[in-house]
Amino acid sequence: MKYIKIFDKSHKQLDEVSEFSSLRYTFTLNSMGKCEFGIGLNNPKCTKENFKAMNEVEIWEGNLIVWWGVMTAFDFGSGMLQTYCYDYLFFFNKTIELPYDFNNMSISDSISTIIANVNFFRGCNFALGNIDSSLLKIGNLTFDNETNSYERLQEIMKKFNYDFDIDSNKRLNVYKRKGSVKNNYVLQFGTEADNIVEEPTLSINAFDMANAIRSDTEYYASTQKDNDSIKEYGKLGAAYSATGDPTQNDLDNETYAELQRRAYPLSSVSLSAVDSVLCPLNDINVGDSIPIYIKPYLEYEDVQRIIEFTHEENTGQRSFVLGQALYKPQKLQTKFYVR
């Protein structure tokens, strides 16, 4: 049985709601999650104090919190109030960041700088959470223009192809790669034991694929290759423009991150699934990689990463957007050029 805790903007609990409808919540990899639910206008819990912009909410199931965030919009009609929420990254999206030089900073120091700015600007109490100890140090990275903290965070993470999230305790966590491979589970369609409940959509596109990528700056150049991809598909090249004025090490790492994104055909699956022994939905999350088998689609079979999922409380189903197959890491292959 799910219930909703409501807090004011200082996270002081105001109320608890157990009678609601149309609950839907979403988690998205490296992006803001969202949630919505309805409550009757005649419900005594439906008050101006409870349902106010910037109030915070937590969705609970028993002793487990399943979603958290902040109220941002309301729709009235047909005797109902529909409330729309985003997760705590909303506050990062609403914090101004001035031009800043992140040169030679660790990932933890750079993220701490962003968090401190959000806390100062908003008067919040966000904190640095778990940081993968193997994350690379930032070389040369300067932001010349004003932006918001959310965009700046995404730009730093994109530079190295890292993942991040914000948890229910308002801690910002950074991962070299969030999630794990759940090879003991499967989502399948067109068999005698389907857990995909509607015909899925599948898209495969190799137009932007590249398994040999070169990047040049005024002083350095780097070429990164994926030999497994080259063996399977032939050599496909592309040029990449690095950000800022990177060192040789930065250029290698940034080009390698681009290779990870493009070394294999981009594929995307959208599907709806129900809880089953084949794949318990409460044991998978965004970032995890799950085997997919779709028999009618030329017996398509691959391991795909969960980019987003949406839980529909009314049906118990979850809709998923899964991205390309799990990238297969290999030893960094680098060629150096100094002009």
Phi and psi in degrees as GROMACS dihedral restraints (atoms count N, CA, C in turn):
[ dihedral_restraints ]
;  ai    aj    ak    al  type     phi  dphi    fc
    3     4     5     6     1   -90.8    20    10
    4     5     6     7     1   151.3    20    10
    6     7     8     9     1  -146.6    20    10
    7     8     9    10     1   162.8    20    10
    9    10    11    12     1  -120.3    20    10
   10    11    12    13     1   125.5    20    10
   12    13    14    15     1   -96.0    20    10
   13    14    15    16     1   135.3    20    10
   15    16    17    18     1  -115.0    20    10
   16    17    18    19     1   134.1    20    10
   18    19    20    21     1  -127.8    20    10
   19    20    21    22     1   157.3    20    10
   21    22    23    24     1   -80.5    20    10
   22    23    24    25     1  -178.0    20    10
   24    25    26    27     1   -66.8    20    10
   25    26    27    28     1   -14.9    20    10
   27    28    29    30     1   -95.5    20    10
   28    29    30    31     1     8.4    20    10
   30    31    32    33     1    64.5    20    10
   31    32    33    34     1    33.5    20    10
   33    34    35    36     1   -90.4    20    10
   34    35    36    37     1   123.3    20    10
   36    37    38    39     1   -66.0    20    10
   37    38    39    40     1   132.0    20    10
   39    40    41    42     1  -101.3    20    10
   40    41    42    43     1   -39.8    20    10
   42    43    44    45     1  -165.8    20    10
   43    44    45    46     1   176.5    20    10
   45    46    47    48     1  -138.8    20    10
   46    47    48    49     1   130.1    20    10
   48    49    50    51     1  -118.5    20    10
   49    50    51    52     1   127.6    20    10
   51    52    53    54     1  -115.1    20    10
   52    53    54    55     1   -13.6    20    10
   54    55    56    57     1  -106.5    20    10
   55    56    57    58     1   106.6    20    10
   57    58    59    60     1  -153.2    20    10
   58    59    60    61     1   173.3    20    10
   60    61    62    63     1  -142.3    20    10
   61    62    63    64     1   166.4    20    10
   63    64    65    66     1    54.0    20    10
   64    65    66    67     1    38.1    20    10
   66    67    68    69     1   -71.1    20    10
   67    68    69    70     1   128.9    20    10
   69    70    71    72     1  -144.0    20    10
   70    71    72    73     1   129.6    20    10
   72    73    74    75     1  -137.3    20    10
   73    74    75    76     1   149.8    20    10
   75    76    77    78     1  -130.6    20    10
   76    77    78    79     1   138.9    20    10
   78    79    80    81     1  -116.8    20    10
   79    80    81    82     1   135.8    20    10
   81    82    83    84     1  -128.9    20    10
   82    83    84    85     1   132.7    20    10
   84    85    86    87     1   -62.7    20    10
   85    86    87    88     1   125.4    20    10
   87    88    89    90     1    59.9    20    10
   88    89    90    91     1    29.9    20    10
   90    91    92    93     1  -152.7    20    10
   91    92    93    94     1   171.8    20    10
   93    94    95    96     1   -71.4    20    10
   94    95    96    97     1   131.0    20    10
   96    97    98    99     1   -81.5    20    10
   97    98    99   100     1   166.4    20    10
   99   100   101   102     1  -145.5    20    10
  100   101   102   103     1   164.4    20    10
  102   103   104   105     1  -153.2    20    10
  103   104   105   106     1   150.9    20    10
  105   106   107   108     1  -149.0    20    10
  106   107   108   109     1   150.9    20    10
  108   109   110   111     1  -158.8    20    10
  109   110   111   112     1   161.2    20    10
  111   112   113   114     1  -115.1    20    10
  112   113   114   115     1   152.9    20    10
  114   115   116   117     1  -143.8    20    10
  115   116   117   118     1   140.8    20    10
  117   118   119   120     1   -66.6    20    10
  118   119   120   121     1   139.2    20    10
  120   121   122   123     1   -65.4    20    10
  121   122   123   124     1   -21.6    20    10
  123   124   125   126     1   -88.4    20    10
  124   125   126   127     1     0.1    20    10
  126   127   128   129     1   -72.0    20    10
  127   128   129   130     1   128.6    20    10
  129   130   131   132     1   -60.6    20    10
  130   131   132   133     1   -18.3    20    10
  132   133   134   135     1   -80.3    20    10
  133   134   135   136     1   -13.0    20    10
  135   136   137   138     1   -84.5    20    10
  136   137   138   139     1    88.7    20    10
  138   139   140   141     1  -126.4    20    10
  139   140   141   142     1   162.9    20    10
  141   142   143   144     1   -61.6    20    10
  142   143   144   145     1   -36.4    20    10
  144   145   146   147     1   -67.3    20    10
  145   146   147   148     1   -41.5    20    10
  147   148   149   150     1   -72.3    20    10
  148   149   150   151     1   -42.4    20    10
  150   151   152   153     1  -108.4    20    10
  151   152   153   154     1    82.6    20    10
  153   154   155   156     1  -133.6    20    10
  154   155   156   157     1   138.1    20    10
  156   157   158   159     1   -54.9    20    10
  157   158   159   160     1   136.6    20    10
  159   160   161   162     1    81.2    20    10
  160   161   162   163     1    -1.6    20    10
  162   163   164   165     1   -64.4    20    10
  163   164   165   166     1   150.8    20    10
  165   166   167   168     1  -104.5    20    10
  166   167   168   169     1   151.7    20    10
  168   169   170   171     1  -133.0    20    10
  169   170   171   172     1   151.2    20    10
  171   172   173   174     1  -133.3    20    10
  172   173   174   175     1   132.0    20    10
  174   175   176   177     1   -98.4    20    10
  175   176   177   178     1   124.0    20    10
  177   178   179   180     1  -118.1    20    10
  178   179   180   181     1   149.5    20    10
  180   181   182   183     1  -131.4    20    10
  181   182   183   184     1   103.8    20    10
  183   184   185   186     1    63.7    20    10
  184   185   186   187     1  -123.4    20    10
  186   187   188   189     1   -98.2    20    10
  187   188   189   190     1    13.1    20    10
  189   190   191   192     1  -114.4    20    10
  190   191   192   193     1   125.3    20    10
  192   193   194   195     1   -82.4    20    10
  193   194   195   196     1   130.7    20    10
  195   196   197   198     1  -113.7    20    10
  196   197   198   199     1   -16.4    20    10
  198   199   200   201     1  -159.2    20    10
  199   200   201   202     1   155.4    20    10
  201   202   203   204     1  -154.8    20    10
  202   203   204   205     1   147.6    20    10
  204   205   206   207     1   172.0    20    10
  205   206   207   208     1  -152.7    20    10
  207   208   209   210     1  -135.5    20    10
  208   209   210   211     1   139.3    20    10
  210   211   212   213     1   -71.2    20    10
  211   212   213   214     1   131.9    20    10
  213   214   215   216     1  -129.0    20    10
  214   215   216   217     1   -16.8    20    10
  216   217   218   219     1  -157.4    20    10
  217   218   219   220     1   156.8    20    10
  219   220   221   222     1  -142.8    20    10
  220   221   222   223     1   139.7    20    10
  222   223   224   225     1  -122.3    20    10
  223   224   225   226     1   131.8    20    10
  225   226   227   228     1  -109.0    20    10
  226   227   228   229     1   140.2    20    10
  228   229   230   231     1   166.0    20    10
  229   230   231   232     1   148.5    20    10
  231   232   233   234     1    55.0    20    10
  232   233   234   235     1    37.9    20    10
  234   235   236   237     1    74.1    20    10
  235   236   237   238     1    13.1    20    10
  237   238   239   240     1  -127.3    20    10
  238   239   240   241     1   153.6    20    10
  240   241   242   243     1  -115.6    20    10
  241   242   243   244     1   117.2    20    10
  243   244   245   246     1   -99.2    20    10
  244   245   246   247     1   124.6    20    10
  246   247   248   249     1  -109.7    20    10
  247   248   249   250     1   136.0    20    10
  249   250   251   252     1  -119.0    20    10
  250   251   252   253     1   136.7    20    10
  252   253   254   255     1  -134.8    20    10
  253   254   255   256     1   155.1    20    10
  255   256   257   258     1  -122.2    20    10
  256   257   258   259     1   159.7    20    10
  258   259   260   261     1   -74.5    20    10
  259   260   261   262     1  -178.2    20    10
  261   262   263   264     1   -66.6    20    10
  262   263   264   265     1   -12.8    20    10
  264   265   266   267     1   -64.8    20    10
  265   266   267   268     1   -14.4    20    10
  267   268   269   270     1   -54.0    20    10
  268   269   270   271     1   -39.9    20    10
  270   271   272   273     1   -68.9    20    10
  271   272   273   274     1   -31.0    20    10
  273   274   275   276     1   -68.4    20    10
  274   275   276   277     1   -35.0    20    10
  276   277   278   279     1   -68.3    20    10
  277   278   279   280     1   -20.1    20    10
  279   280   281   282     1  -107.2    20    10
  280   281   282   283     1    17.7    20    10
  282   283   284   285     1  -113.3    20    10
  283   284   285   286     1   128.3    20    10
  285   286   287   288     1   -78.2    20    10
  286   287   288   289     1   133.7    20    10
  288   289   290   291     1  -114.5    20    10
  289   290   291   292     1   126.6    20    10
  291   292   293   294     1   -83.5    20    10
  292   293   294   295     1   165.6    20    10
  294   295   296   297     1   -51.2    20    10
  295   296   297   298     1   140.6    20    10
  297   298   299   300     1  -153.3    20    10
  298   299   300   301     1   148.5    20    10
  300   301   302   303     1  -107.4    20    10
  301   302   303   304     1   113.8    20    10
  303   304   305   306     1   -99.3    20    10
  304   305   306   307     1    17.5    20    10
  306   307   308   309     1   -57.3    20    10
  307   308   309   310     1   132.9    20    10
  309   310   311   312     1    58.9    20    10
  310   311   312   313     1    31.5    20    10
  312   313   314   315     1  -101.4    20    10
  313   314   315   316     1   147.3    20    10
  315   316   317   318     1   -71.5    20    10
  316   317   318   319     1   161.3    20    10
  318   319   320   321     1   -60.9    20    10
  319   320   321   322     1   -41.6    20    10
  321   322   323   324     1   -64.1    20    10
  322   323   324   325     1   -39.3    20    10
  324   325   326   327     1   -68.4    20    10
  325   326   327   328     1   -39.4    20    10
  327   328   329   330     1   -67.8    20    10
  328   329   330   331     1   -41.5    20    10
  330   331   332   333     1   -68.8    20    10
  331   332   333   334     1   -37.5    20    10
  333   334   335   336     1   -61.3    20    10
  334   335   336   337     1   -36.1    20    10
  336   337   338   339     1   -63.7    20    10
  337   338   339   340     1   -42.7    20    10
  339   340   341   342     1   -65.9    20    10
  340   341   342   343     1   -44.5    20    10
  342   343   344   345     1   -61.0    20    10
  343   344   345   346     1   -43.5    20    10
  345   346   347   348     1   -60.9    20    10
  346   347   348   349     1   -37.3    20    10
  348   349   350   351     1   -67.3    20    10
  349   350   351   352     1   -41.4    20    10
  351   352   353   354     1   -62.4    20    10
  352   353   354   355     1   -45.2    20    10
  354   355   356   357     1   -63.1    20    10
  355   356   357   358     1   -40.0    20    10
  357   358   359   360     1   -68.9    20    10
  358   359   360   361     1   -43.5    20    10
  360   361   362   363     1   -68.7    20    10
  361   362   363   364     1   -41.8    20    10
  363   364   365   366     1  -100.5    20    10
  364   365   366   367     1   -19.4    20    10
  366   367   368   369     1    74.9    20    10
  367   368   369   370     1    34.3    20    10
  369   370   371   372     1   -96.5    20    10
  370   371   372   373     1  -176.2    20    10
  372   373   374   375     1  -132.4    20    10
  373   374   375   376     1    46.3    20    10
  375   376   377   378     1   -69.5    20    10
  376   377   378   379     1   153.8    20    10
  378   379   380   381     1  -141.6    20    10
  379   380   381   382     1   161.8    20    10
  381   382   383   384     1   -77.1    20    10
  382   383   384   385     1   130.5    20    10
  384   385   386   387     1  -101.6    20    10
  385   386   387   388     1  -131.9    20    10
  387   388   389   390     1   -78.9    20    10
  388   389   390   391     1   130.2    20    10
  390   391   392   393     1  -124.6    20    10
  391   392   393   394     1   123.6    20    10
  393   394   395   396     1   -59.1    20    10
  394   395   396   397     1   125.7    20    10
  396   397   398   399     1   -69.3    20    10
  397   398   399   400     1   -15.7    20    10
  399   400   401   402     1   -91.8    20    10
  400   401   402   403     1     4.9    20    10
  402   403   404   405     1   -66.0    20    10
  403   404   405   406     1   144.0    20    10
  405   406   407   408     1   -75.6    20    10
  406   407   408   409     1   155.8    20    10
  408   409   410   411     1   -81.1    20    10
  409   410   411   412     1   140.8    20    10
  411   412   413   414     1   -71.2    20    10
  412   413   414   415     1   134.0    20    10
  414   415   416   417     1   -89.3    20    10
  415   416   417   418     1  -102.2    20    10
  417   418   419   420     1  -103.3    20    10
  418   419   420   421     1   112.6    20    10
  420   421   422   423     1  -148.4    20    10
  421   422   423   424     1   111.8    20    10
  423   424   425   426     1  -123.7    20    10
  424   425   426   427     1   132.8    20    10
  426   427   428   429     1  -102.1    20    10
  427   428   429   430     1   113.3    20    10
  429   430   431   432     1   -87.6    20    10
  430   431   432   433     1   -17.6    20    10
  432   433   434   435     1  -115.7    20    10
  433   434   435   436     1   157.3    20    10
  435   436   437   438     1   -70.5    20    10
  436   437   438   439     1   144.8    20    10
  438   439   440   441     1  -152.3    20    10
  439   440   441   442     1  -164.2    20    10
  441   442   443   444     1  -112.7    20    10
  442   443   444   445     1   165.1    20    10
  444   445   446   447     1   -64.2    20    10
  445   446   447   448     1   -32.7    20    10
  447   448   449   450     1   -65.6    20    10
  448   449   450   451     1   -46.5    20    10
  450   451   452   453     1   -66.6    20    10
  451   452   453   454     1   -38.5    20    10
  453   454   455   456     1   -66.1    20    10
  454   455   456   457     1   -40.8    20    10
  456   457   458   459     1   -60.8    20    10
  457   458   459   460     1   -45.6    20    10
  459   460   461   462     1   -63.4    20    10
  460   461   462   463     1   -37.9    20    10
  462   463   464   465     1   -65.1    20    10
  463   464   465   466     1   -42.0    20    10
  465   466   467   468     1   -64.8    20    10
  466   467   468   469     1   -42.9    20    10
  468   469   470   471     1   -66.4    20    10
  469   470   471   472     1   -38.6    20    10
  471   472   473   474     1   -65.2    20    10
  472   473   474   475     1   -32.7    20    10
  474   475   476   477     1   -54.5    20    10
  475   476   477   478     1   -38.4    20    10
  477   478   479   480     1  -113.5    20    10
  478   479   480   481     1     3.2    20    10
  480   481   482   483     1    65.4    20    10
  481   482   483   484     1    39.5    20    10
  483   484   485   486     1   -93.0    20    10
  484   485   486   487     1   167.2    20    10
  486   487   488   489     1  -116.0    20    10
  487   488   489   490     1   157.4    20    10
  489   490   491   492     1  -150.5    20    10
  490   491   492   493     1   161.4    20    10
  492   493   494   495     1  -156.0    20    10
  493   494   495   496     1   172.8    20    10
  495   496   497   498     1  -127.5    20    10
  496   497   498   499     1   127.8    20    10
  498   499   500   501     1   -93.7    20    10
  499   500   501   502     1  -178.9    20    10
  501   502   503   504     1   -68.7    20    10
  502   503   504   505     1   -17.2    20    10
  504   505   506   507     1   -93.5    20    10
  505   506   507   508     1    13.8    20    10
  507   508   509   510     1    62.0    20    10
  508   509   510   511     1    37.2    20    10
  510   511   512   513     1  -105.5    20    10
  511   512   513   514     1   133.0    20    10
  513   514   515   516     1   -92.5    20    10
  514   515   516   517     1   119.8    20    10
  516   517   518   519     1  -110.6    20    10
  517   518   519   520     1   142.9    20    10
  519   520   521   522     1  -126.1    20    10
  520   521   522   523     1   134.7    20    10
  522   523   524   525     1  -127.2    20    10
  523   524   525   526     1   145.0    20    10
  525   526   527   528     1   -63.7    20    10
  526   527   528   529     1   -39.1    20    10
  528   529   530   531     1  -156.8    20    10
  529   530   531   532     1   115.5    20    10
  531   532   533   534     1   -74.4    20    10
  532   533   534   535     1   142.3    20    10
  534   535   536   537     1    93.7    20    10
  535   536   537   538     1  -178.9    20    10
  537   538   539   540     1  -143.0    20    10
  538   539   540   541     1   168.9    20    10
  540   541   542   543     1   -87.9    20    10
  541   542   543   544     1   120.1    20    10
  543   544   545   546     1  -101.3    20    10
  544   545   546   547     1    71.1    20    10
  546   547   548   549     1   -68.3    20    10
  547   548   549   550     1   -15.0    20    10
  549   550   551   552     1   -83.7    20    10
  550   551   552   553     1    -3.2    20    10
  552   553   554   555     1  -113.1    20    10
  553   554   555   556     1   165.2    20    10
  555   556   557   558     1  -154.4    20    10
  556   557   558   559     1   142.1    20    10
  558   559   560   561     1  -108.5    20    10
  559   560   561   562     1   123.3    20    10
  561   562   563   564     1  -140.4    20    10
  562   563   564   565     1   155.8    20    10
  564   565   566   567     1  -145.0    20    10
  565   566   567   568     1   141.7    20    10
  567   568   569   570     1    88.5    20    10
  568   569   570   571     1    15.9    20    10
  570   571   572   573     1  -114.9    20    10
  571   572   573   574     1  -175.3    20    10
  573   574   575   576     1   -82.7    20    10
  574   575   576   577     1    -7.4    20    10
  576   577   578   579     1  -135.9    20    10
  577   578   579   580     1    62.2    20    10
  579   580   581   582     1   -74.4    20    10
  580   581   582   583     1   141.1    20    10
  582   583   584   585     1  -115.7    20    10
  583   584   585   586     1    -5.4    20    10
  585   586   587   588     1   -86.8    20    10
  586   587   588   589     1   121.1    20    10
  588   589   590   591     1   -95.5    20    10
  589   590   591   592     1   -15.6    20    10
  591   592   593   594     1  -132.6    20    10
  592   593   594   595     1   158.5    20    10
  594   595   596   597     1   -58.9    20    10
  595   596   597   598     1   121.3    20    10
  597   598   599   600     1   -78.6    20    10
  598   599   600   601     1   167.2    20    10
  600   601   602   603     1  -111.3    20    10
  601   602   603   604     1   138.7    20    10
  603   604   605   606     1  -131.8    20    10
  604   605   606   607     1   130.9    20    10
  606   607   608   609     1  -130.3    20    10
  607   608   609   610     1   131.9    20    10
  609   610   611   612     1  -127.4    20    10
  610   611   612   613     1   127.4    20    10
  612   613   614   615     1  -141.8    20    10
  613   614   615   616     1   121.2    20    10
  615   616   617   618     1  -107.3    20    10
  616   617   618   619     1    10.7    20    10
  618   619   620   621     1   -61.1    20    10
  619   620   621   622     1   -41.7    20    10
  621   622   623   624     1   -95.5    20    10
  622   623   624   625     1    11.9    20    10
  624   625   626   627     1   -68.6    20    10
  625   626   627   628     1   142.6    20    10
  627   628   629   630     1  -153.4    20    10
  628   629   630   631     1   127.0    20    10
  630   631   632   633     1  -114.3    20    10
  631   632   633   634     1     6.1    20    10
  633   634   635   636     1  -140.1    20    10
  634   635   636   637     1   106.6    20    10
  636   637   638   639     1  -119.9    20    10
  637   638   639   640     1   132.1    20    10
  639   640   641   642     1  -118.5    20    10
  640   641   642   643     1   139.2    20    10
  642   643   644   645     1  -132.2    20    10
  643   644   645   646     1   134.3    20    10
  645   646   647   648     1  -122.8    20    10
  646   647   648   649     1   142.0    20    10
  648   649   650   651     1  -125.8    20    10
  649   650   651   652     1  -172.4    20    10
  651   652   653   654     1   -63.3    20    10
  652   653   654   655     1   -32.1    20    10
  654   655   656   657     1  -115.5    20    10
  655   656   657   658     1   -21.8    20    10
  657   658   659   660     1  -133.9    20    10
  658   659   660   661     1   165.2    20    10
  660   661   662   663     1  -148.5    20    10
  661   662   663   664     1   154.3    20    10
  663   664   665   666     1  -147.1    20    10
  664   665   666   667     1   139.0    20    10
  666   667   668   669     1  -122.0    20    10
  667   668   669   670     1   127.4    20    10
  669   670   671   672     1  -119.7    20    10
  670   671   672   673     1   136.6    20    10
  672   673   674   675     1  -130.9    20    10
  673   674   675   676     1   152.1    20    10
  675   676   677   678     1  -117.3    20    10
  676   677   678   679     1   102.5    20    10
  678   679   680   681     1   -67.7    20    10
  679   680   681   682     1   -31.7    20    10
  681   682   683   684     1   -65.0    20    10
  682   683   684   685     1   -43.3    20    10
  684   685   686   687     1   -65.4    20    10
  685   686   687   688     1   -41.2    20    10
  687   688   689   690     1   -61.7    20    10
  688   689   690   691     1   -40.7    20    10
  690   691   692   693     1   -63.6    20    10
  691   692   693   694     1   -37.5    20    10
  693   694   695   696     1   -82.9    20    10
  694   695   696   697     1   -37.5    20    10
  696   697   698   699     1  -116.8    20    10
  697   698   699   700     1    -7.5    20    10
  699   700   701   702     1    86.8    20    10
  700   701   702   703     1   167.2    20    10
  702   703   704   705     1   -80.4    20    10
  703   704   705   706     1   127.5    20    10
  705   706   707   708     1  -129.5    20    10
  706   707   708   709     1   116.7    20    10
  708   709   710   711     1  -103.7    20    10
  709   710   711   712     1   160.3    20    10
  711   712   713   714     1  -159.3    20    10
  712   713   714   715     1   152.7    20    10
  714   715   716   717     1   -98.3    20    10
  715   716   717   718     1   147.5    20    10
  717   718   719   720     1  -131.4    20    10
  718   719   720   721     1   135.0    20    10
  720   721   722   723     1   -99.7    20    10
  721   722   723   724     1   114.5    20    10
  723   724   725   726     1   -73.9    20    10
  724   725   726   727     1   158.0    20    10
  726   727   728   729     1   -88.1    20    10
  727   728   729   730     1   146.4    20    10
  729   730   731   732     1    66.2    20    10
  730   731   732   733     1  -146.3    20    10
  732   733   734   735     1  -123.6    20    10
  733   734   735   736     1    76.2    20    10
  735   736   737   738     1   -72.8    20    10
  736   737   738   739     1   154.4    20    10
  738   739   740   741     1   -74.0    20    10
  739   740   741   742     1   173.6    20    10
  741   742   743   744     1   -60.3    20    10
  742   743   744   745     1   -42.7    20    10
  744   745   746   747     1   -64.4    20    10
  745   746   747   748     1   -42.1    20    10
  747   748   749   750     1   -61.0    20    10
  748   749   750   751     1   -43.9    20    10
  750   751   752   753     1   -62.0    20    10
  751   752   753   754     1   -42.3    20    10
  753   754   755   756     1   -60.5    20    10
  754   755   756   757     1   -47.4    20    10
  756   757   758   759     1   -68.1    20    10
  757   758   759   760     1   -39.5    20    10
  759   760   761   762     1   -69.6    20    10
  760   761   762   763     1   -39.1    20    10
  762   763   764   765     1   -67.6    20    10
  763   764   765   766     1   -37.6    20    10
  765   766   767   768     1   -65.1    20    10
  766   767   768   769     1   -38.3    20    10
  768   769   770   771     1   -62.6    20    10
  769   770   771   772     1   -39.1    20    10
  771   772   773   774     1   -64.7    20    10
  772   773   774   775     1   -38.1    20    10
  774   775   776   777     1   -60.5    20    10
  775   776   777   778     1   -42.3    20    10
  777   778   779   780     1   -58.3    20    10
  778   779   780   781     1   -37.2    20    10
  780   781   782   783     1   -73.5    20    10
  781   782   783   784     1   -23.6    20    10
  783   784   785   786     1  -124.6    20    10
  784   785   786   787     1     0.4    20    10
  786   787   788   789     1   -69.3    20    10
  787   788   789   790     1   -17.8    20    10
  789   790   791   792     1  -130.8    20    10
  790   791   792   793     1   159.4    20    10
  792   793   794   795     1   -55.1    20    10
  793   794   795   796     1   136.6    20    10
  795   796   797   798     1   -73.8    20    10
  796   797   798   799     1   127.7    20    10
  798   799   800   801     1  -131.5    20    10
  799   800   801   802     1   148.0    20    10
  801   802   803   804     1  -142.5    20    10
  802   803   804   805     1   134.1    20    10
  804   805   806   807     1  -123.9    20    10
  805   806   807   808     1   131.2    20    10
  807   808   809   810     1  -114.3    20    10
  808   809   810   811     1   128.6    20    10
  810   811   812   813     1  -153.6    20    10
  811   812   813   814     1   163.1    20    10
  813   814   815   816     1  -119.8    20    10
  814   815   816   817     1   134.5    20    10
  816   817   818   819     1  -133.5    20    10
  817   818   819   820     1   157.9    20    10
  819   820   821   822     1  -113.4    20    10
  820   821   822   823     1   159.0    20    10
  822   823   824   825     1   -62.7    20    10
  823   824   825   826     1   138.6    20    10
  825   826   827   828     1  -160.2    20    10
  826   827   828   829     1   167.6    20    10
  828   829   830   831     1   -64.9    20    10
  829   830   831   832     1   -33.3    20    10
  831   832   833   834     1   -62.3    20    10
  832   833   834   835     1   -32.2    20    10
  834   835   836   837     1  -157.9    20    10
  835   836   837   838     1    91.1    20    10
  837   838   839   840     1   -64.8    20    10
  838   839   840   841     1   118.0    20    10
  840   841   842   843     1   -65.0    20    10
  841   842   843   844     1   -27.9    20    10
  843   844   845   846     1   -76.9    20    10
  844   845   846   847     1    -3.6    20    10
  846   847   848   849     1  -110.2    20    10
  847   848   849   850     1    12.4    20    10
  849   850   851   852     1  -129.2    20    10
  850   851   852   853     1   150.7    20    10
  852   853   854   855     1  -147.0    20    10
  853   854   855   856     1   171.2    20    10
  855   856   857   858     1   -59.8    20    10
  856   857   858   859     1   140.9    20    10
  858   859   860   861     1    97.5    20    10
  859   860   861   862     1   -28.1    20    10
  861   862   863   864     1   -69.0    20    10
  862   863   864   865     1   152.5    20    10
  864   865   866   867     1  -113.4    20    10
  865   866   867   868     1   130.4    20    10
  867   868   869   870     1  -126.2    20    10
  868   869   870   871     1   135.3    20    10
  870   871   872   873     1   -62.6    20    10
  871   872   873   874     1   135.7    20    10
  873   874   875   876     1  -120.4    20    10
  874   875   876   877     1   135.0    20    10
  876   877   878   879     1  -134.2    20    10
  877   878   879   880     1   118.3    20    10
  879   880   881   882     1  -123.7    20    10
  880   881   882   883     1    95.4    20    10
  882   883   884   885     1   -60.0    20    10
  883   884   885   886     1   -44.2    20    10
  885   886   887   888     1   -66.7    20    10
  886   887   888   889     1   -18.6    20    10
  888   889   890   891     1   -95.7    20    10
  889   890   891   892     1    65.6    20    10
  891   892   893   894     1    53.6    20    10
  892   893   894   895     1    35.8    20    10
  894   895   896   897     1    52.2    20    10
  895   896   897   898     1    48.4    20    10
  897   898   899   900     1   -60.9    20    10
  898   899   900   901     1   130.4    20    10
  900   901   902   903     1  -145.0    20    10
  901   902   903   904     1   125.6    20    10
  903   904   905   906     1  -163.5    20    10
  904   905   906   907     1   171.8    20    10
  906   907   908   909     1  -106.3    20    10
  907   908   909   910     1   119.3    20    10
  909   910   911   912     1  -120.8    20    10
  910   911   912   913     1   149.1    20    10
  912   913   914   915     1   -94.7    20    10
  913   914   915   916     1   137.6    20    10
  915   916   917   918     1   -76.6    20    10
  916   917   918   919     1   115.1    20    10
  918   919   920   921     1   -91.8    20    10
  919   920   921   922     1   -34.1    20    10
  921   922   923   924     1  -157.5    20    10
  922   923   924   925     1   145.7    20    10
  924   925   926   927     1  -140.0    20    10
  925   926   927   928     1   148.3    20    10
  927   928   929   930     1  -124.8    20    10
  928   929   930   931     1   125.9    20    10
  930   931   932   933     1   -95.6    20    10
  931   932   933   934     1   128.3    20    10
  933   934   935   936     1  -106.6    20    10
  934   935   936   937     1   108.8    20    10
  936   937   938   939     1   -65.8    20    10
  937   938   939   940     1   -34.0    20    10
  939   940   941   942     1   -62.8    20    10
  940   941   942   943     1   -36.3    20    10
  942   943   944   945     1  -105.8    20    10
  943   944   945   946     1   -18.5    20    10
  945   946   947   948     1    78.4    20    10
  946   947   948   949     1     1.3    20    10
  948   949   950   951     1   -86.0    20    10
  949   950   951   952     1   158.3    20    10
  951   952   953   954     1  -127.0    20    10
  952   953   954   955     1   131.9    20    10
  954   955   956   957     1   -96.8    20    10
  955   956   957   958     1   139.5    20    10
  957   958   959   960     1  -124.0    20    10
  958   959   960   961     1   144.6    20    10
  960   961   962   963     1  -115.2    20    10
  961   962   963   964     1   119.9    20    10
  963   964   965   966     1  -115.6    20    10
  964   965   966   967     1   139.2    20    10
  966   967   968   969     1   -95.9    20    10
  967   968   969   970     1  -163.2    20    10
  969   970   971   972     1   -62.1    20    10
  970   971   972   973     1   164.3    20    10
  972   973   974   975     1   -59.5    20    10
  973   974   975   976     1   153.1    20    10
  975   976   977   978     1   -55.4    20    10
  976   977   978   979     1   125.5    20    10
  978   979   980   981     1   -65.9    20    10
  979   980   981   982     1   137.0    20    10
  981   982   983   984     1   -97.4    20    10
  982   983   984   985     1   104.0    20    10
  984   985   986   987     1   -62.7    20    10
  985   986   987   988     1   146.8    20    10
  987   988   989   990     1  -143.7    20    10
  988   989   990   991     1   172.0    20    10
  990   991   992   993     1   -60.9    20    10
  991   992   993   994     1   138.3    20    10
  993   994   995   996     1   -61.9    20    10
  994   995   996   997     1   125.5    20    10
  996   997   998   999     1  -110.4    20    10
  997   998   999  1000     1   120.0    20    10
  999  1000  1001  1002     1  -131.2    20    10
 1000  1001  1002  1003     1   139.1    20    10
 1002  1003  1004  1005     1  -118.9    20    10
 1003  1004  1005  1006     1   133.4    20    10
 1005  1006  1007  1008     1  -105.5    20    10
 1006  1007  1008  1009     1   139.2    20    10
 1008  1009  1010  1011     1  -135.1    20    10
 1009  1010  1011  1012     1   127.7    20    10
 1011  1012  1013  1014     1  -124.8    20    10
 1012  1013  1014  1015     1   125.5    20    10
